[in-house]
């Protein structure tokens, strides 16, 4: 049963993780953090802007379901750990293939879960870049999982069908009996007396998963439940008034000062007809307001009301037709990754894609990207560049 839960859950986690990689639009200049992906990027497609909440759902599912499955994974490993150290380790070619897949399966699961959890907690203690390592590790794990499932699924189905779940859930510890001997040697020859019933084990694991879910799901929800997200990497107090929502990276942490975002700030709009605009110039242009979510790869998300200038209008101002204009946004930040991000022509053309100047009716705070930030429907949070200093428009493909 634990294996079947993991089969369904890990499949969803894997698919949503690969979808997240597609959402980064790695084919655009500067977006690909895994340049050696080769055939591993075969499935990449143009990331849509509709519906605006899609990335919020897929990435939230990826992170929250991954955390929820941790107790199930640990219980599964606990249940089979004696078999990992059996001797002799290999008795046949088929068993050699099976055990080789187990090394990659168990090692891959441990690597993916450990690095993923460290990433969402912003605790980068590993000596390599998270993004390529997590992508390569995912494909290794999926290959091992496919081999393991092909060899073990019929046995798992037979085992589940051999018992009535409701009867097992009514069986007390005093009535718990060991499994009968099996030809594969999975059952101990001389089992110790049971110290936990099967329903107790399922309740313990299920309760652990429910606790993990309850401590993380609130980070994807606006409202009071956000306070329950104790496993979220960020605090629950972010600012004052209209700017009181998640801050992924602060201005101070990325080397952005109030002095360079003040009256002397100018936005360079680069294209066939380059222009430089002050914040007053931008506020004098037609402004538009949309309620849009912002969702981070770490799993948190929130919907806010943004006001700003359409990227399509800025593309026209730069002399590039918005229907064919891709853009690269450059930030003032000097520290860390993602000081720039490229957006596709489809993203620029969406009328809801803004260079935001205000949020919830108030000026952006410095930590939220003042004097101007990008906000694009259904884009990963890191592509909604803060403290924008330059927008370089070009015809897509150039």
C-alpha positions in Angstrom: 0.0 0.0 0.0 2.8 2.4 0.8 4.4 1.6 -2.5 1.2 2.3 -4.4 0.7 5.6 -2.6 4.3 6.6 -3.6 3.7 5.5 -7.2 0.8 7.9 -7.6 2.2 10.6 -5.5 5.7 10.6 -6.9 4.4 10.6 -10.5 2.4 13.8 -9.7 5.5 15.3 -8.1 7.7 14.4 -11.1 5.2 15.7 -13.7 4.7 19.0 -11.8 8.5 19.4 -11.4 9.1 19.0 -15.1 6.3 21.4 -15.8 8.0 23.9 -13.6 11.2 23.6 -15.7 9.1 24.3 -18.8 7.6 27.4 -17.1 11.1 28.9 -16.9 11.2 29.1 -20.7 14.7 27.7 -20.8 15.0 28.2 -24.6 15.0 32.0 -24.1 18.3 33.9 -23.6 19.6 33.8 -20.1 16.8 31.6 -18.7 18.5 28.2 -18.9 20.3 27.2 -15.7 20.9 23.7 -17.1 22.7 24.3 -20.4 23.8 20.6 -20.6 20.3 19.2 -20.5 20.5 17.8 -24.0 17.7 15.3 -24.7 16.4 15.8 -21.2 14.6 18.9 -22.4 12.8 17.1 -25.3 9.3 17.9 -23.9 9.7 21.7 -23.6 6.9 23.8 -25.0 5.8 27.5 -25.0 4.6 28.3 -21.6 1.1 29.9 -21.7 -0.2 32.9 -19.8 -3.7 31.4 -19.4 -4.9 30.5 -16.9 -3.1 32.9 -14.7 -3.2 30.6 -11.7 -1.7 27.5 -13.4 1.8 27.8 -12.1 0.5 28.6 -8.7 -1.3 25.3 -8.7 1.3 23.1 -10.3 4.3 24.4 -8.2 2.2 24.5 -5.0 1.2 20.9 -5.7 4.9 19.9 -6.4 6.2 21.3 -3.1 3.3 20.5 -0.7 2.7 17.0 -2.1 6.5 16.3 -1.9 6.5 17.3 1.8 3.4 15.3 2.5 5.0 12.2 1.0 8.1 12.3 3.3 6.5 10.2 6.1 5.3 7.7 3.5 8.8 7.4 1.9 10.4 7.0 5.3 7.9 4.3 6.3 8.5 2.5 3.0 12.2 2.5 3.4 11.8 1.3 7.0 9.7 -1.6 5.9 12.3 -2.9 3.4 15.6 -1.8 4.8 16.7 -5.3 5.9 16.5 -6.4 2.2 18.9 -3.7 1.2 21.7 -5.5 3.2 20.9 -9.1 2.3 23.8 -11.5 1.6 24.7 -12.6 -1.0 23.5 -9.4 -2.7 22.8 -11.0 -6.1 21.6 -14.5 -7.0 20.5 -14.0 -10.6 20.7 -11.6 -13.5 17.2 -10.5 -13.0 17.9 -9.8 -9.3 21.0 -7.9 -10.3 19.0 -5.6 -12.5 16.4 -5.3 -9.7 19.0 -4.4 -7.1 20.8 -2.0 -9.3 17.5 -0.2 -9.9 17.0 -0.1 -6.1 20.3 1.6 -5.6 19.3 4.4 -8.0 15.7 4.4 -6.7 16.6 4.7 -3.0 19.6 7.0 -3.6 17.6 9.1 -6.1 14.6 9.5 -3.8 16.9 10.5 -1.0 18.8 13.0 -3.1 15.7 14.6 -4.7 13.8 14.9 -1.4 16.8 16.2 0.5 17.9 18.8 -2.0 14.3 19.8 -2.7 13.6 20.4 1.0 16.8 22.3 1.5 16.0 24.5 -1.5 12.6 25.5 -0.3 14.1 26.3 3.1 16.8 28.5 1.3 19.5 26.4 3.0 22.1 25.9 0.3 24.7 23.7 2.0 25.4 21.5 -1.1 28.5 22.4 -3.2 26.6 22.5 -6.6 23.9 24.4 -8.3 20.4 23.1 -7.2 18.6 23.5 -10.6 20.7 21.3 -12.9 21.3 18.7 -10.1 17.6 18.5 -9.3 16.8 18.1 -13.0 19.4 15.4 -13.7 18.5 13.6 -10.4 14.8 13.6 -11.4 15.5 11.8 -14.7 17.8 9.2 -13.0 15.1 8.6 -10.3 12.3 8.3 -12.9 14.3 5.8 -14.9 14.9 3.7 -11.8 11.3 4.0 -10.7 10.1 2.8 -14.2 12.3 -0.3 -13.9 11.2 -1.0 -10.3 7.5 -0.6 -11.1 7.8 -2.9 -14.2 9.3 -5.6 -12.0 7.3 -5.1 -8.8 3.8 -3.8 -9.7 2.2 -7.3 -10.4 3.4 -8.4 -7.0 2.2 -5.3 -5.3 -1.3 -5.7 -6.9 -1.5 -9.3 -5.8 -0.5 -8.4 -2.2 -3.1 -5.7 -2.0 -5.8 -8.0 -3.3 -4.9 -10.7 -0.9 -6.3 -8.8 2.1 -9.4 -6.8 2.8 -8.5 -3.3 3.8 -11.5 -2.8 6.1 -10.7 -6.0 8.0 -7.1 -4.9 8.5 -8.2 -1.6 9.8 -10.3 -3.4 12.4 -7.5 -5.7 13.5 -6.1 -4.9 16.9 -2.4 -5.4 18.0 -3.3 -8.5 19.9 -4.8 -10.1 16.8 -2.0 -9.0 14.4 -0.2 -11.9 12.8 3.0 -11.9 10.6 2.8 -12.4 6.9 3.0 -16.0 5.7 6.3 -17.1 4.2 6.7 -16.0 0.5 9.0 -17.4 -2.2 10.9 -14.1 -2.6 12.1 -14.1 1.0 10.5 -10.7 1.8 9.0 -12.1 5.1 11.5 -12.8 8.0 12.0 -16.5 8.7 11.6 -16.0 12.4 9.6 -12.7 13.0 9.6 -11.0 16.4 6.2 -10.5 18.1 4.4 -7.5 16.7 4.7 -4.2 18.5 2.4 -2.3 16.2 -0.7 -3.3 14.3 -1.0 -2.6 10.6 -3.8 -0.1 11.2 -1.5 1.6 13.8 1.3 1.8 11.2 -1.1 3.3 8.6 -2.5 5.8 11.1 1.0 6.8 12.2 2.2 7.4 8.6 -1.1 9.0 7.6 -1.0 11.3 10.6 2.6 12.3 9.8 1.6 13.1 6.3 -1.5 15.1 7.4 0.7 17.1 9.8 3.2 17.9 7.0 0.3 18.9 4.7 -1.2 21.1 7.4 2.1 22.9 8.2 2.8 23.7 4.5 -0.5 24.1 2.5 -1.2 27.5 4.0 1.7 29.1 2.1 -0.4 28.8 -1.2 -3.5 30.2 0.3 -4.3 33.8 1.0 -6.1 34.6 4.3 -5.9 33.2 7.9 -4.6 29.8 6.9 -1.3 31.3 5.8 -0.4 31.6 9.5 -0.4 27.8 9.7 2.4 27.4 7.1 5.1 26.9 9.8 7.3 25.0 7.3 7.3 27.9 4.8 10.8 29.4 4.4 9.6 32.9 5.0 8.0 34.6 8.0 4.4 35.6 8.1 5.0 39.4 8.5 6.2 40.9 5.3 5.5 44.6 5.4 2.8 47.2 6.2 -0.5 47.9 4.6 -0.9 47.0 0.9 2.7 45.6 0.8 2.1 43.0 3.5 2.7 39.9 1.4 5.6 37.5 0.8 9.1 38.9 0.1 11.3 36.2 -1.5 14.5 38.3 -1.5 15.0 41.6 0.2 16.6 44.6 -1.4 19.3 44.7 1.2 20.0 41.0 0.6 20.5 41.6 -3.1 22.5 44.8 -2.8 19.8 47.2 -4.0 19.8 50.6 -2.1 17.1 53.3 -1.8 19.6 55.8 -3.3 19.7 54.1 -6.7 15.9 53.7 -6.8 15.1 57.3 -6.0 14.6 60.4 -8.1 17.6 59.6 -10.3 16.3 56.2 -11.4 15.6 55.9 -15.1 14.2 52.9 -17.0 16.1 52.1 -20.3 13.6 50.8 -22.9 15.8 49.3 -25.6 14.6 48.5 -29.1 14.5 50.0 -32.6 13.8 53.4 -30.9 15.5 53.4 -27.4 14.1 55.7 -24.8 14.8 56.5 -21.1 11.8 57.0 -18.8 11.5 58.3 -15.2 8.9 56.9 -12.9 6.9 60.1 -13.5 7.0 59.4 -17.2 5.7 55.9 -16.6 2.9 57.1 -14.3 1.8 59.5 -17.1 1.3 56.6 -19.5 -2.0 54.6 -19.7 -2.1 52.5 -16.5 -3.9 49.2 -16.1 -4.9 47.2 -13.0 -5.2 43.4 -12.7 -5.5 40.9 -9.9 -2.7 38.4 -10.6 -1.0 35.7 -8.5 2.7 35.6 -8.0 4.1 32.1 -7.3 7.6 31.1 -6.3 9.4 27.9 -7.1 9.7 27.3 -3.3 5.9 26.7 -3.2 4.4 29.8 -1.8 2.0 32.0 -3.8 -0.3 34.9 -3.3 -2.7 37.0 -5.4 -2.4 40.8 -5.3 -3.8 43.7 -7.3 -1.2 45.2 -9.5 -1.2 48.6 -11.4 1.3 49.5 -14.1 2.1 50.0 -17.8 1.5 47.2 -20.2 4.7 45.6 -21.5 3.0 45.6 -25.0 2.8 49.4 -24.8 6.5 49.7 -23.9 7.3 47.4 -26.8 5.5 49.8 -29.2 7.3 52.7 -27.6 10.6 50.9 -28.4 9.6 50.4 -32.0 9.0 46.6 -31.8 5.6 45.1 -32.7 4.3 43.6 -29.4 2.9 40.5 -31.1 6.5 39.5 -32.1 8.4 41.2 -29.2 10.3 39.1 -26.7 11.9 41.0 -23.8 14.8 40.7 -21.4 14.4 42.5 -18.1 17.5 43.6 -16.3 17.5 44.2 -12.5 19.5 46.5 -10.3 20.3 43.6 -8.1 24.0 42.7 -7.9 23.9 39.5 -5.8 22.7 36.0 -6.6 21.0 34.5 -9.6 18.2 35.8 -11.7 19.3 39.4 -12.0 17.7 39.2 -15.4 14.9 37.1 -17.1 13.6 36.8 -20.6 9.9 36.7 -21.5 8.4 35.3 -24.7 6.5 37.3 -27.3 3.3 35.6 -26.1 4.0 36.8 -22.5 4.7 40.3 -23.7 1.6 40.4 -25.8 -0.8 39.4 -23.0 -2.6 42.6 -21.9 -2.2 41.6 -18.3 1.6 41.6 -18.5 2.7 44.8 -16.7 5.6 46.8 -15.6 4.0 47.3 -12.2 4.4 50.6 -10.3 1.8 50.0 -7.6 0.3 47.1 -5.7 -3.1 47.1 -3.9 -3.4 50.9 -4.7 -0.1 51.9 -3.0 3.4 52.4 -4.4 5.6 49.3 -4.3 7.8 49.0 -1.3 11.5 48.7 -1.9 11.5 45.0 -1.0 8.7 44.4 -3.5 10.6 46.0 -6.4 10.2 49.8 -6.2 10.4 51.8 -8.4 9.1 49.2 -11.0 8.8 45.4 -11.3 7.5 43.0 -13.9 4.4 41.0 -13.3 3.3 38.4 -15.8 0.3 36.0 -15.5 1.3 32.4 -14.9 5.1 33.1 -14.9 7.4 31.8 -12.1 8.1 34.4 -9.5 11.7 34.8 -10.4 10.7 35.9 -13.9 8.7 38.8 -12.3 11.9 40.8 -12.1 12.1 43.4 -9.4 14.0 46.8 -9.4 13.9 46.8 -13.3 16.6 49.1 -14.8 16.3 48.0 -18.4 13.8 46.3 -20.8 15.4 45.1 -24.0 12.8 44.3 -26.6 13.6 42.3 -29.7 11.8 40.3 -32.3 11.5 36.7 -30.9 14.1 34.4 -32.3 16.8 37.1 -32.6 
